[in-house]
């Protein structure tokens, strides 16, 4: 657990202080080319267009990671195993920097530049709605795919889990996925939902604890978050409700204190959403730190 905590902190700090170097390392072109090579040679094979094709594509990569993880787990190789975990986590994180994408939307100088920035913020290529509520949802859906799912599966399965999630995401969404057979892509999307559902539930719980519990809980139930079904739409609904409640509370506090409300910030929903995402990440890090301390004490 302590190695996991340090690895996550290092990945976050590298993204903040060395964004260019990290962005170069997070390129997933090699796996994308591997998928395209397999697609060219196996397109005529029926099994390629389904779950078997997904397993075939990911198996060599996952086998290498699993073997390295097992080998480097030995006591004398513990430091190398720790470094390997950091390298894998940094590679699996992202691939784009969420903070930078949000800043690009906020700092855009014209509508054309802003639309381009919004399209990079959305998880799905080509989607760029500028509605404030949908932008809040985009921040949380991107945080789910770029940060929290990677952290969760890294915590559960180590480097193997982080790589499994990222390879599945590449096969299920994005430009590369659009070139794959529909059955192959559908199998990847089902696996991706299975991996993201528990993470989205934990993010929603964290959001409720870190912001407006009643608003988040009501939105979560209304969006069928309490049902055991593979969908994560409740996360976006809860995020929109949380940000609306926070902005309303902020305005009410100014009125109650008799202080003139400051000029309205541009896209306050987007700023609050990013702030809430960071608070959730800090909560996860704090909980991991508590587990580490409890392990040392015991």
N, C-alpha and C positions, 0 to 999 in steps of 0.2 A: 504493500500500500504506500509506503514512504517513497519508493522509487516511482510509482505512478504519479504521486503528487508532485514530486520534483520535475518529472518529465513534462507534465502538463504546464507547470509554471514556466519551465524553460521554453516550451513551444509558444506560449503566450508572449513572453518577453522577446523572443526572437522575431515574432511577427510585428511587435511594436518598434523595436530598435534596429532591426535589420530587414526591413520589408522587401527590399530588392533581392537580397541574397536568398531569402526564404521563398519568394515568388518563383525564382529560377529553379529551386529544388522541388517545388510543388507541381511542376509540370507532369501531366499524366499521359504525355504523347506516346510513350513506349507501349503502354497497355492498350491505348487506342489503336495504334498500328497493329498490335498483335490481334485485336479483335477483327480489324479489317482484313488482315491476312487470312485468318481462319474463315471469315465470311466468304472470301473469294474462292477458297479451296473446298469449303464444305457446304456452300449454298444449296447444292443439289441433294444433300443428305437430309432426310426428314428429321432425324434426331437433332440436327443443328438448330432447327427452328423451334426448340422447346427447352424444357428444364435441363435435359441432358446436355444440350449445347452450352448452356450457362455454366454447368459444372465443368465441362471439358475446358472452357476458356479460363476459368479461375483456378482450376486444380493445380497446374504447375507452379503458379505464383504463390498460392497458399501453402503448397508443400515445402517450397524453399523457405518461406517465412517460418513455418512451423518447425522445420528442422533446425534453423538457426536459433530460434527461440529456445528450443529444448537443449541444444548444445551449449549455448551461452548462459544457460541457467545454472551450470556447474559452479561451485563455490569459488574456484580459482579464476573463473571467467566472469565473475559478477559485474566487474566494471565495464567490460566489453558488452555484456548483456544490457546494462543500463544505458550505455551509449547507443546501442542498437535500438532500444525502445524509443529513445528521443528522436533518432533519425526517422524511424517509421512513423512516429506520431506527427512530426513536422511534415512529412510527406503526405500523410493522410488528411491533415488539417486543410481546410479551405475547399478548393484550391485558391480562390480569390480571397482577398482580405476584406472581411465584412465591414470593419471600421472605415477603411478607405472608400468602399463603395457607398456607404451612407454619407460620408463627407462629400463625395463627388456629387451626389444629388443635392445636398444642401448648398454647396458652393457653386453650382452651375450658373453661368453668366447669362444664358438665354434658354429658351424653351427647347431648342434642338439639342443642346448639350445636356439639358436635364433629362430629356427622353432617352438619350443614349445611356446616361448614368443609371436611370431607373431600370432599363433593360438588363444591365449588368448586375443589378441588385436582385432581381427576381430569379428564383431557382430555375424556372423553365425558360429556355431560349425563346425569344420572340415576344414574351409577355411583358408589357410595360404600361399597365394602367396607373394613372397618377392620382387616383382617389386616395386621400389621406388614410382612410381605414384600411384599404388594400395595401398601402405601403407599410403600415404597421404589421400586417400579416406577412408581407414579403420579408421584413426584417427577421421575424421569428421563424419563418420557414427556412430562411437561409441559415439562421443560427442553428436550427435543428440539424441541417445537412452538413454545415461546415464545421461546427464546433461540438455540440453536445452529443450527437450520435457517436462521433469519433471518440470522445472522452469516455462515454459510457461503455462502449465495447472494448476499448483499451483497458478499462478498469476490470471488466469481466473476463476477457480472454487474452489480455496482453496485446502485443504487436499483431498477433494473428487476427484478433477481433477488429482492430482498426483497419487493417488491410482488407479484410473480408467486407467490411462496410463500404470502403471507398471503391473497391472493384465492383461491387454490386451497384453502387450509385452511378458509376460510369456506364454500366451496361443498361441501366434503367432510365436515365435522364440525360439530357444534353445532346449535343450535335452527333456524337458517335452513336448513341443509342438509336437515333432516327434512321440510321443506315442498316440496322440489324433487322432480321426477320421479326414480324409482329409477335409470334409465339415466344421467341427468345426474349424479346424486350418485356413481354407480359410476365414471364417467369421471374425476370430480374425485378420487376416492379412489385410483384407479390412478396418476394424475399425482402426487398427494401422496406415495404410497409411493415412486415413482421419485425424488422430490426428497429424501425423508427417508432413504432407504437408505444413501447414501454418508455422510451426516452421522452416522447411528447407528453406522456402522462406525468413523468417526473418534473419536466419543465413547467407544466401547468400547476402542479403542487407547489413548486418553488416560487412561481409567479404569485400564487395566492398568498404565500407566506411573506413575500417581499413587497407586496403592494396592497391592493384592495381585495380582501378575501371574499367578501360577499358578492361583489361584482364578478370576480373570476369564477366563483363556484356556480353562480346562476348561469353564466354564459357557457360554462363547461357542460352543465346538465342539459341546457337547451340545445346544444350542438351534439348531443348523444355521446358525450365523452364517458358516461357511466356504463355504456354498453360494450360488451366484448365483441367488437367488430373492427376489422382492419381499415381504419381511416384515422387521419390526424387533423381533420378539419376543425376539431374542437380547440386546437392550439391557437389557430388564428382568431377564432371567435373570442376566446378568453383574453388574448392579447389586446384585441380592439377594446373590449370592455374594461380591461385594466387601465389602459392609457386614457380612455375617456374619463374614467373615475378619478385618475390622478390629476388630470387637467382641471376637472371640475372642483376637486378639493383645493387645488392651488389657487384658483380664482376666488373660491369662497374664503380662503384664509386671508387674502388681501382685503376683501370686503369686511370681514369681521374685525380686522385690525385697524380699519379706517385708513389703510395705506393705498394711495393711488396705484392701480395695477400698471406694471411696466408695459411698454409697447409690446404688442404681440410679436413673438418670434416667428420667423418664416418656418413653416412646416413643424410646429411644436410637437405634433404627434410622432413624427419620425425621430426627433431628438429624444423624446421621452421613451420611445420604444428601444432605442439603442442603449440608453441609460439603464433600462430595466433588464435588458439582456446581460449587461455587464454585472448588475447586481446578482442575477441568478448564477452566473459563472462564479462570482466571488463566494456565494453561498455554498456551491458545490465544493469549491476548494477548501472552505472553512470546515465543512463536514468531513472531507477526507483528512484534513489535518487533525480533527478530533479523534478519528479512528486511529491515526498513527500514534497520537499521544496516549490513547487508551491502551494500544498494544504495547507501548513501551512501559507504561505503568504496571500493567498486568504481568 
